[in-house]
């Protein structure tokens, strides 16, 4: 009997430690890592949401439902932490001689929630009760500090996404963006006005959306806006500028492109989404040559000068796009992004789902095709 009590107490303590570790990884650790508990919570909550927001429903209906997904998951997570800590300490109190199980549950709940209507007797049991009360307050404090940080990062992300609507329309289109810049006489300012800002944006998004992964699923205030379709529009615009427009080469577009596709790759790494870390520049992409030619026709009609060698321009554009084509369309599928040109409209038909258990990706995923500069 004593051995059983010791085993139950040890298992209860291990459950408490495991749960606290999950909270620390999720809230405090500034690194792209998460616990199995956190990932399983978000994945299982999403399965419930998918029952109501399936692919047969209209996008407008799915968007209204999925807008609640990430907030509800965030609320479910601390509730689960509290439940598991309470269960763990119930085992500890039972192992310390509290009988029956119902009394151990009552004492654990009273201590964890600092209700104070029941307490154990004895110095050891009282000390354990104090420890549990401190952990309960700590979990509540973590979530109180965590939520403002999430919404601050969300607001910073959405600022540029909202500004892009003025420049690229809704849904955003690289054609509309380039034509509008040409019309207002800002064609030579696109590097400083757009690419420099979005380089910083991509760096911030990589950091925030891997250390606070729930942000990936936070949807924009407007149903037709999305952080991932906006990212795709800017990346395509930079690829077109670098490959197709007949202008003096500016390295800012190249730097922004690399920053952008590395950022999206890091987010895909976090969710266990597969992609080729070193694709061949002439590999297949979701954009066809006819799509590219149609875009060039629209740009020429707007008076934008293009390079005379259209075949080379297509090879250069494809060489850039191959670096982010898979990760862009995969993330669009993951979050069920709104319809948008050359991004969500090319997403896999079957929605990509994150894995509960992630495999460690090789650092080779940080490589990229240097031929894109040729």
C-alpha positions as CSV (number, residue, x, y, z in Angstrom):
1,X,0.0,0.0,0.0
2,X,2.8,2.4,0.8
3,X,4.4,1.7,-2.5
4,X,1.2,2.5,-4.3
5,X,0.9,5.8,-2.4
6,X,4.5,6.7,-3.4
7,X,3.9,5.8,-7.0
8,X,0.7,7.9,-7.2
9,X,2.4,10.9,-5.5
10,X,5.4,10.7,-7.9
11,X,3.1,10.5,-10.9
12,X,1.1,13.4,-9.7
13,X,4.2,15.5,-9.1
14,X,5.4,14.5,-12.6
15,X,2.1,15.6,-14.1
16,X,2.5,19.0,-12.4
17,X,6.0,19.5,-13.6
18,X,5.1,18.5,-17.2
19,X,2.2,21.0,-17.2
20,X,4.3,23.8,-15.8
21,X,6.9,23.0,-18.5
22,X,4.2,23.3,-21.1
23,X,3.2,26.7,-19.7
24,X,6.8,27.9,-19.7
25,X,7.4,26.8,-23.3
26,X,4.2,28.4,-24.5
27,X,4.3,31.7,-22.7
28,X,7.9,32.5,-21.5
29,X,10.4,30.8,-23.7
30,X,11.4,33.2,-26.5
31,X,12.0,30.5,-29.0
32,X,10.2,28.6,-31.8
33,X,9.2,25.7,-29.6
34,X,6.0,24.4,-28.0
35,X,4.9,21.4,-25.9
36,X,2.9,18.5,-27.1
37,X,0.2,19.6,-24.7
38,X,-0.2,23.0,-26.3
39,X,-0.1,21.6,-29.9
40,X,-2.6,18.9,-29.1
41,X,-5.0,21.4,-27.5
42,X,-4.9,23.7,-30.6
43,X,-5.2,20.8,-33.0
44,X,-8.2,19.2,-31.2
45,X,-10.0,22.5,-30.8
46,X,-9.5,23.0,-34.6
47,X,-11.1,19.6,-35.2
48,X,-14.2,20.7,-33.4
49,X,-14.3,23.9,-35.4
50,X,-13.8,22.0,-38.7
51,X,-17.1,20.1,-37.9
52,X,-18.9,23.5,-38.3
53,X,-16.6,25.1,-40.9
54,X,-16.1,22.4,-43.4
55,X,-15.0,22.9,-47.0
56,X,-18.6,22.7,-48.2
57,X,-19.5,25.9,-46.4
58,X,-19.0,29.3,-48.0
59,X,-15.8,31.2,-47.2
60,X,-17.8,33.9,-45.5
61,X,-19.4,31.4,-43.1
62,X,-16.1,29.7,-42.5
63,X,-14.4,33.0,-41.8
64,X,-16.9,34.0,-39.2
65,X,-16.5,30.6,-37.4
66,X,-12.7,30.4,-37.7
67,X,-12.3,33.9,-36.3
68,X,-13.1,32.5,-32.9
69,X,-10.8,29.5,-33.2
70,X,-7.6,31.0,-31.9
71,X,-9.1,33.0,-29.1
72,X,-11.1,30.0,-27.8
73,X,-8.0,27.8,-28.0
74,X,-6.1,30.4,-26.0
75,X,-8.8,30.3,-23.3
76,X,-8.9,26.5,-23.3
77,X,-5.2,26.2,-22.8
78,X,-5.0,27.8,-19.3
79,X,-8.1,26.0,-18.3
80,X,-6.4,22.7,-19.2
81,X,-3.3,23.7,-17.3
82,X,-5.3,24.4,-14.2
83,X,-7.2,21.1,-14.6
84,X,-4.0,19.1,-15.0
85,X,-2.2,20.8,-12.1
86,X,-5.2,20.1,-9.9
87,X,-5.2,16.5,-11.0
88,X,-1.5,16.2,-10.3
89,X,-1.8,17.6,-6.8
90,X,-4.8,15.4,-6.1
91,X,-2.5,12.4,-6.6
92,X,0.1,14.0,-4.4
93,X,-2.4,14.7,-1.5
94,X,-3.7,11.1,-1.9
95,X,-0.2,9.8,-1.7
96,X,0.3,11.9,1.5
97,X,-2.5,10.1,3.2
98,X,-5.6,12.2,2.4
99,X,-8.6,9.8,2.1
100,X,-10.9,9.3,0.3
101,X,-10.1,10.5,-3.3
102,X,-13.0,13.0,-3.1
103,X,-11.3,14.7,-0.1
104,X,-8.0,14.9,-2.0
105,X,-9.8,16.5,-5.0
106,X,-11.5,19.1,-2.7
107,X,-8.3,20.0,-0.9
108,X,-6.4,20.3,-4.2
109,X,-9.1,22.5,-5.8
110,X,-9.3,24.7,-2.7
111,X,-5.5,25.2,-2.7
112,X,-5.1,25.7,-6.4
113,X,-8.0,28.2,-6.7
114,X,-7.0,29.8,-3.4
115,X,-10.6,29.4,-2.1
116,X,-9.5,28.4,1.4
117,X,-12.7,26.5,2.4
118,X,-10.7,23.4,3.2
119,X,-7.1,22.7,4.1
120,X,-5.0,19.7,5.0
121,X,-3.4,19.1,8.4
122,X,0.2,18.6,9.0
123,X,3.3,20.6,8.0
124,X,4.1,18.7,4.9
125,X,0.6,18.7,3.5
126,X,0.2,22.4,4.3
127,X,3.4,23.2,2.5
128,X,2.2,21.3,-0.5
129,X,-1.0,23.2,-0.4
130,X,0.9,26.5,-0.3
131,X,3.0,25.4,-3.3
132,X,-0.1,24.5,-5.3
133,X,-1.7,27.9,-4.5
134,X,1.4,29.7,-5.7
135,X,1.4,27.7,-8.9
136,X,-2.3,28.5,-9.5
137,X,-1.6,32.2,-9.1
138,X,1.4,31.9,-11.3
139,X,-0.6,30.4,-14.2
140,X,-3.2,33.1,-14.0
141,X,-0.4,35.8,-14.0
142,X,1.2,34.2,-17.0
143,X,-2.0,34.4,-19.1
144,X,-2.7,38.0,-17.9
145,X,0.7,39.0,-19.2
146,X,0.6,36.8,-22.3
147,X,-2.6,38.1,-23.9
148,X,-1.6,41.8,-24.1
149,X,1.7,40.7,-25.8
150,X,-0.2,38.6,-28.4
151,X,-2.6,41.5,-29.3
152,X,0.3,44.0,-29.5
153,X,2.0,41.7,-32.0
154,X,-1.3,41.3,-33.8
155,X,-1.8,45.0,-34.1
156,X,1.8,45.5,-35.5
157,X,1.2,42.8,-38.1
158,X,-2.1,44.2,-39.2
159,X,-0.9,47.8,-39.6
160,X,1.1,47.0,-42.8
161,X,-1.5,44.5,-44.0
162,X,-4.1,47.2,-43.8
163,X,-1.9,49.7,-45.6
164,X,-1.3,47.3,-48.4
165,X,-5.0,47.4,-49.3
166,X,-4.5,51.1,-50.3
167,X,-1.7,50.1,-52.6
168,X,-2.7,46.7,-53.9
169,X,-6.5,46.5,-53.6
170,X,-8.6,43.8,-51.9
171,X,-7.8,41.0,-52.3
172,X,-4.2,42.2,-52.9
173,X,-2.8,41.8,-56.4
174,X,0.8,42.4,-57.5
175,X,-0.5,43.8,-60.8
176,X,-2.7,46.3,-59.1
177,X,0.1,47.3,-56.8
178,X,2.6,47.9,-59.6
179,X,0.1,49.8,-61.8
180,X,-1.0,52.0,-58.9
181,X,2.6,52.9,-58.1
182,X,3.2,53.8,-61.8
183,X,0.0,55.9,-61.9
184,X,1.0,58.1,-59.0
185,X,4.6,58.4,-60.1
186,X,6.1,56.3,-57.3
187,X,7.5,53.6,-59.5
188,X,11.1,54.4,-58.5
189,X,10.1,54.7,-54.8
190,X,8.7,51.2,-54.4
191,X,11.9,49.9,-52.8
192,X,12.0,52.4,-50.0
193,X,8.2,52.8,-49.5
194,X,7.4,49.1,-49.7
195,X,10.3,46.7,-49.6
196,X,12.2,48.2,-46.7
197,X,9.0,48.2,-44.6
198,X,8.1,44.7,-45.4
199,X,11.6,43.4,-44.8
200,X,11.2,44.5,-41.2
201,X,7.6,43.1,-41.2
202,X,8.8,39.7,-42.2
203,X,11.5,39.6,-39.5
204,X,8.9,40.6,-36.8
205,X,6.4,38.1,-38.1
206,X,8.9,35.2,-38.0
207,X,9.7,36.0,-34.4
208,X,6.2,36.5,-33.2
209,X,4.5,33.8,-35.1
210,X,6.9,31.1,-34.0
211,X,7.3,32.2,-30.3
212,X,3.5,32.9,-30.1
213,X,2.2,30.5,-32.7
214,X,-1.5,31.2,-32.1
215,X,-1.0,34.5,-34.0
216,X,-0.8,32.4,-37.2
217,X,-4.5,31.7,-36.9
218,X,-5.6,35.2,-35.8
219,X,-7.7,36.5,-38.7
220,X,-7.6,40.1,-39.9
221,X,-10.5,42.5,-38.9
222,X,-11.7,42.5,-42.5
223,X,-12.7,39.0,-43.8
224,X,-10.9,39.6,-47.2
225,X,-7.6,40.6,-45.6
226,X,-5.0,38.1,-44.4
227,X,-1.4,38.4,-43.3
228,X,-0.3,35.5,-45.5
229,X,-2.0,36.6,-48.8
230,X,-0.5,40.1,-48.1
231,X,2.9,38.5,-47.7
232,X,2.4,36.6,-51.0
233,X,1.4,39.7,-52.9
234,X,4.5,41.6,-51.7
235,X,6.9,38.7,-52.4
236,X,5.4,38.3,-55.9
237,X,5.7,42.1,-56.5
238,X,9.4,42.0,-55.5
239,X,10.0,38.9,-57.7
240,X,8.4,40.8,-60.7
241,X,10.5,43.9,-60.0
242,X,13.7,41.9,-59.8
243,X,13.0,39.8,-62.8
244,X,10.7,41.5,-65.3
245,X,10.6,45.3,-65.0
246,X,13.1,47.2,-67.2
247,X,14.6,49.2,-64.5
248,X,18.0,49.7,-62.7
249,X,18.6,46.7,-60.4
250,X,18.0,47.6,-56.8
251,X,19.2,45.0,-54.2
252,X,16.5,45.9,-51.7
253,X,14.0,43.7,-53.6
254,X,16.4,40.8,-53.5
255,X,17.1,41.2,-49.7
256,X,13.4,41.5,-49.0
257,X,12.6,38.4,-51.0
258,X,15.2,36.4,-49.1
259,X,13.9,37.7,-45.8
260,X,10.4,36.9,-46.7
261,X,10.8,33.3,-47.8
262,X,13.1,32.5,-44.9
263,X,10.5,33.9,-42.6
264,X,7.7,31.8,-44.1
265,X,10.0,28.7,-44.0
266,X,10.6,29.1,-40.3
267,X,6.9,29.2,-39.7
268,X,6.4,26.1,-41.8
269,X,9.2,24.4,-39.8
270,X,7.3,25.1,-36.6
271,X,4.1,23.5,-37.9
272,X,6.0,20.6,-39.5
273,X,5.0,21.5,-43.1
274,X,7.3,19.9,-45.6
275,X,9.1,21.8,-48.4
276,X,12.2,21.5,-50.4
277,X,14.9,23.6,-48.6
278,X,17.1,23.9,-51.7
279,X,14.8,23.8,-54.8
280,X,16.2,23.8,-58.3
281,X,15.6,27.3,-59.9
282,X,13.9,25.7,-62.9
283,X,11.6,23.5,-60.7
284,X,7.8,23.5,-61.1
285,X,5.8,26.3,-59.4
286,X,2.1,26.9,-59.0
287,X,2.2,29.9,-61.4
288,X,2.0,28.9,-65.1
289,X,3.8,30.6,-68.0
290,X,0.4,31.8,-69.3
291,X,-0.4,33.4,-65.9
292,X,2.9,35.3,-66.1
293,X,2.4,36.3,-69.7
294,X,-1.1,37.7,-68.8
295,X,0.4,39.7,-66.0
296,X,3.1,41.1,-68.4
297,X,0.3,42.1,-70.8
298,X,-1.5,44.0,-68.1
299,X,1.7,45.8,-67.0
300,X,2.5,46.8,-70.6
301,X,-1.0,48.1,-71.0
302,X,-0.5,50.4,-68.0
303,X,2.7,51.8,-69.6
304,X,5.2,49.9,-67.4
305,X,8.5,49.1,-69.2
306,X,9.4,45.4,-69.2
307,X,12.6,43.6,-70.2
308,X,12.6,42.6,-73.9
309,X,13.7,39.0,-73.2
310,X,10.4,37.6,-71.9
311,X,11.7,34.0,-71.7
312,X,14.6,35.1,-69.4
313,X,12.2,37.2,-67.3
314,X,10.0,34.1,-66.8
315,X,13.1,32.0,-65.8
316,X,14.2,34.7,-63.3
317,X,10.7,35.1,-61.9
318,X,10.3,31.3,-61.6
319,X,13.7,31.1,-59.9
320,X,12.5,33.5,-57.2
321,X,9.1,32.1,-56.8
322,X,10.3,28.5,-56.3
323,X,11.9,29.6,-53.0
324,X,8.5,30.4,-51.4
325,X,5.9,28.8,-53.6
326,X,5.3,25.7,-51.5
327,X,5.5,27.5,-48.1
328,X,3.2,30.3,-49.2
329,X,0.4,28.0,-50.6
330,X,0.8,25.6,-47.6
331,X,0.3,28.4,-45.1
332,X,-2.7,29.6,-47.0
333,X,-4.2,26.2,-46.7
334,X,-3.3,25.8,-43.0
335,X,-5.2,29.0,-42.0
336,X,-7.9,28.8,-44.7
337,X,-6.9,32.2,-46.1
338,X,-9.4,34.3,-48.1
339,X,-9.3,34.0,-51.9
340,X,-6.3,35.9,-53.4
341,X,-4.4,35.9,-56.6
342,X,-1.4,33.6,-56.8
343,X,-1.5,32.6,-53.2
344,X,-4.6,31.1,-51.7
345,X,-6.1,30.3,-55.1
346,X,-3.1,27.9,-55.6
347,X,-3.4,26.3,-52.1
348,X,-3.8,22.5,-51.9
349,X,-7.5,21.4,-52.0
350,X,-7.1,19.3,-49.0
351,X,-6.4,21.5,-45.9
352,X,-2.9,21.1,-44.5
353,X,-3.0,20.2,-40.8
354,X,-0.2,20.7,-38.3
355,X,1.3,17.7,-36.5
356,X,1.1,17.0,-32.8
357,X,4.6,15.6,-32.7
358,X,7.1,17.6,-34.7
359,X,10.2,16.2,-36.3
360,X,13.3,18.2,-36.0
361,X,14.1,19.8,-39.3
362,X,17.7,19.9,-40.5
363,X,19.4,23.2,-40.6
364,X,19.7,22.8,-44.3
365,X,16.3,24.3,-44.5
366,X,18.0,27.6,-44.2
367,X,19.6,27.3,-47.6
368,X,18.3,28.9,-50.7
369,X,19.0,29.0,-54.4
370,X,21.7,31.5,-55.1
371,X,20.9,31.2,-58.8
372,X,17.9,33.5,-58.2
373,X,20.4,36.4,-58.4
374,X,21.8,35.3,-61.8
